[in-house]
Amino acid sequence: MQIHPQAIVHPKAKLADDVAVGPFCVVGEHVTIGKGTKLFSHVSVEGWTQIGERCELHPFVSIGGPPQHLQYKGEPTRVVIGDDNILREYVTVNRATMQGGGETTIGSKNFLMAYVHVAHDCHLGSHLILANAASLAGHITIGDHAIIGGLSGIHQFVRIGAYSMVGGCCALGQDLPPFMRAAGGYRARMYGLNSVGLRRHGFSGERIAVLKRAYDLLFRSGHRTAEAAKLARTEFADQPDVMAVVTFLEGSKRGICRSVIHEQESEDM
């Protein structure tokens, strides 16, 4: 281990042999850190926190602090972070509440830019990008390969599907299905498929075309959500991407981010 003499590491903390801990970092008693992870300087890791391998924690990152929840009474709830994550300056990740299941989790290969906040009981997938000052309230779930724009605020209990994109300066108060994009300031709206992102992830034109047809049925046909989902299950039963969207819709508790017709939508798709 490379522990700077001006760092404070609790003797019971479990650090892999090649973990690097820079000056003025503080690592608590119940912390576990995997091999190759680097804490640059002024990093705080406390609580019952597990961090995987080859992660980068930049200056003033704070991981495992108690949840900002009035009913938290010091229970040993956790933060679990996977491998190959980059957390830039001033990122905060709070541990969970007992009411929310006891764990805040972040997958692997994520890029959390400066000032991102991940609140208690959030569950983030892998290959995510959260731009500067994106703020997640409690109990939020984000699927793999999603992008959250800078200065965006996500309401508690909202779900964001895989391969979706939330634009910058958004206030997202309802669920955003997989493969979709949302934009707008107060009360963000859904603006069709995240077609540029899908192409960048290797989705073929045929896959995108099928999703576009499904989008029209689900969100632009005038049917109520439950009815549209039932129709889509029949028409697109052999299309896994569409079935993922339908299953997401059927599991929504907060409702779906409302769709709007955008003058450029047909060109983008």
C-alpha positions in Angstrom: 0.0 0.0 0.0 1.0 3.6 -0.6 -0.4 5.6 2.3 0.7 9.2 2.5 2.0 10.1 6.0 -0.7 12.8 6.2 -3.5 10.4 5.5 -5.6 8.8 8.3 -6.5 5.2 7.7 -8.2 3.2 10.5 -6.1 0.1 11.4 -9.2 -2.1 10.8 -9.9 -0.8 7.3 -9.3 -3.5 4.6 -7.2 -2.1 1.8 -5.6 -4.2 -1.0 -1.8 -4.2 -1.2 -1.5 -1.7 -4.0 -4.2 0.8 -3.0 -2.8 4.4 -3.0 -4.1 6.9 -0.4 -3.0 10.5 -0.9 -2.5 13.3 1.6 -5.3 14.4 4.0 -7.5 11.4 3.1 -9.6 9.7 5.8 -10.6 6.1 5.6 -12.9 4.7 8.3 -13.0 1.4 10.3 -15.5 -0.5 8.2 -14.2 0.4 4.7 -13.0 -2.2 2.2 -11.0 -1.0 -0.9 -10.0 -3.2 -3.8 -6.7 -3.4 -5.6 -5.4 -0.6 -7.8 -7.8 2.0 -6.4 -6.4 5.5 -5.9 -7.6 8.1 -3.4 -5.8 11.3 -4.6 -6.2 13.7 -1.7 -8.7 15.1 0.8 -11.0 12.0 0.1 -13.3 10.8 2.9 -14.5 7.2 2.9 -16.5 6.3 5.9 -19.3 4.0 7.1 -19.8 0.5 5.9 -18.4 1.1 2.4 -17.0 -1.3 -0.1 -15.1 0.1 -3.2 -13.9 -2.2 -6.0 -10.8 -2.4 -8.0 -9.0 0.3 -10.1 -11.3 3.2 -9.1 -10.2 6.8 -9.0 -11.4 9.1 -6.2 -10.4 12.6 -6.9 -10.0 15.4 -4.3 -12.8 16.1 -1.9 -14.8 13.1 -2.8 -17.0 11.9 0.1 -18.2 8.3 0.1 -20.3 6.5 2.7 -21.5 9.5 4.7 -24.8 9.1 6.6 -28.0 9.5 4.5 -29.7 12.9 4.6 -32.8 11.4 6.1 -34.4 12.4 9.3 -35.3 8.9 10.4 -31.7 7.6 10.1 -30.5 6.5 13.5 -27.0 5.3 12.8 -27.8 1.8 11.5 -24.9 0.0 9.7 -26.2 0.6 6.2 -23.9 0.3 3.2 -22.4 1.8 0.1 -21.2 -0.8 -2.5 -19.2 0.5 -5.5 -17.9 -1.7 -8.3 -14.7 -1.6 -10.4 -13.1 1.0 -12.8 -15.2 3.9 -11.6 -14.0 7.5 -11.9 -15.4 9.9 -9.3 -14.2 13.5 -9.9 -14.0 16.4 -7.5 -16.6 16.8 -4.7 -18.7 13.8 -5.7 -20.8 12.6 -2.7 -22.4 9.1 -2.3 -24.5 8.6 0.8 -25.1 5.3 2.5 -28.6 3.8 2.5 -31.5 3.8 5.0 -33.0 0.7 6.5 -36.3 1.6 5.0 -34.8 1.6 1.6 -33.1 -1.8 1.8 -29.8 -1.0 3.4 -27.6 -0.5 0.4 -26.7 2.3 -2.0 -25.0 0.7 -5.0 -23.0 1.8 -8.0 -21.9 -0.6 -10.7 -18.7 -0.6 -12.7 -17.0 1.6 -15.4 -19.0 4.7 -14.5 -17.9 8.4 -14.8 -19.3 10.7 -12.2 -18.1 14.3 -12.9 -17.5 17.0 -10.4 -20.2 17.8 -7.8 -22.4 14.8 -8.6 -24.6 13.8 -5.7 -25.9 10.2 -5.2 -28.3 10.1 -2.3 -29.3 7.2 -0.1 -30.8 4.0 -1.5 -29.9 4.8 -5.1 -29.0 2.0 -7.4 -26.8 2.9 -10.4 -25.9 0.5 -13.2 -22.7 0.3 -15.2 -21.2 2.4 -18.0 -23.0 5.5 -16.9 -22.0 9.2 -17.4 -23.3 11.7 -14.8 -22.2 15.2 -15.9 -21.2 18.0 -13.5 -23.5 18.7 -10.6 -26.2 16.1 -11.6 -28.1 15.5 -8.4 -29.9 12.3 -7.5 -32.5 12.2 -4.7 -33.1 9.1 -2.7 -34.3 5.7 -4.1 -33.4 6.4 -7.7 -32.6 3.6 -10.1 -30.6 4.1 -13.3 -30.0 1.4 -16.0 -26.7 0.7 -17.8 -25.3 3.0 -20.4 -27.5 6.0 -19.4 -26.3 9.6 -19.5 -27.5 12.3 -17.1 -26.7 15.9 -18.1 -25.1 18.5 -15.9 -27.1 20.5 -13.4 -30.0 18.1 -13.6 -32.1 17.1 -10.7 -33.8 13.7 -10.5 -36.8 13.3 -8.1 -36.8 10.6 -5.5 -38.0 7.1 -6.6 -37.6 7.9 -10.3 -36.3 5.1 -12.5 -34.2 5.9 -15.6 -33.9 3.1 -18.2 -30.8 1.7 -19.9 -29.4 3.6 -22.9 -31.5 6.7 -22.1 -30.3 10.3 -21.9 -31.4 13.1 -19.6 -30.4 16.5 -21.0 -28.7 19.3 -19.0 -30.5 21.5 -16.5 -33.5 19.1 -16.4 -35.9 18.5 -13.5 -37.0 14.9 -14.0 -40.0 13.9 -11.8 -41.2 10.8 -13.5 -39.7 7.6 -15.0 -37.8 7.7 -18.3 -38.1 4.4 -20.2 -35.1 2.6 -21.7 -33.6 4.0 -25.0 -35.4 7.4 -24.7 -34.3 10.9 -24.2 -35.7 13.7 -22.0 -35.0 17.4 -22.1 -36.4 20.7 -20.8 -36.0 22.6 -17.6 -38.9 22.5 -15.1 -40.8 19.2 -15.7 -38.7 17.6 -18.4 -40.4 15.9 -21.2 -39.6 12.9 -23.4 -38.4 13.7 -26.9 -38.3 10.3 -28.6 -35.5 7.8 -28.9 -31.9 8.5 -27.8 -31.1 7.6 -31.4 -27.6 9.1 -31.5 -26.6 7.3 -28.3 -28.0 4.0 -29.7 -26.0 4.3 -32.8 -22.9 5.1 -30.8 -23.5 1.8 -28.9 -23.7 -0.2 -32.1 -27.5 -0.5 -32.5 -28.3 -1.3 -36.1 -30.6 0.8 -38.2 -33.1 -2.1 -38.0 -33.1 -2.2 -34.2 -33.6 1.5 -34.0 -36.4 1.4 -36.6 -38.2 -1.2 -34.6 -37.9 0.9 -31.4 -39.2 3.9 -33.4 -42.3 2.0 -34.4 -42.8 0.9 -30.8 -42.4 4.4 -29.6 -45.1 5.6 -31.9 -47.5 2.9 -30.6 -46.6 3.4 -27.0 -46.5 7.2 -26.7 -48.1 8.8 -29.8 -51.0 6.6 -30.7 -53.4 8.1 -28.2 -53.9 4.9 -26.2 -53.6 4.9 -22.5 -50.3 3.5 -21.2 -51.7 0.2 -20.0 -53.6 -0.3 -23.3 -50.6 0.6 -25.4 -48.4 -1.7 -23.5 -50.8 -4.6 -24.0 -50.9 -3.9 -27.8 -47.1 -3.7 -27.9 -46.8 -7.1 -26.2 -48.8 -8.6 -29.0 -47.2 -6.7 -32.0 -43.6 -6.8 -30.8 -43.6 -10.1 -28.9 -40.4 -11.2 -30.6 -38.5 -7.9 -30.1 -36.4 -8.0 -26.8 -35.7 -4.2 -26.9 -39.4 -3.4 -27.1 -40.3 -5.9 -24.4 -37.8 -4.2 -22.1 -39.6 -0.9 -22.6 -43.0 -2.5 -22.0 -41.8 -4.3 -18.9 -40.4 -0.9 -17.6 -43.8 0.8 -18.3 -45.7 -1.9 -16.4 -43.4 -1.5 -13.4 -43.8 2.2 -13.1 -45.1 3.7 -9.9 -44.5 7.4 -10.4 -45.8 7.4 -14.0 -43.9 8.0 -17.2 -42.3 11.2 -18.3 -44.8 12.7 -20.7 -43.9 12.6 -24.4 -44.0 15.6 -26.7 -43.9 15.9 -30.5 -40.7 17.7 -31.4 -40.3 19.3 -34.8 -36.9 17.6 -35.3 -37.9 14.2 -33.9 -38.5 12.5 -37.3 -35.1 13.8 -38.6 -33.2 12.6 -35.5 -34.6 9.1 -35.8 
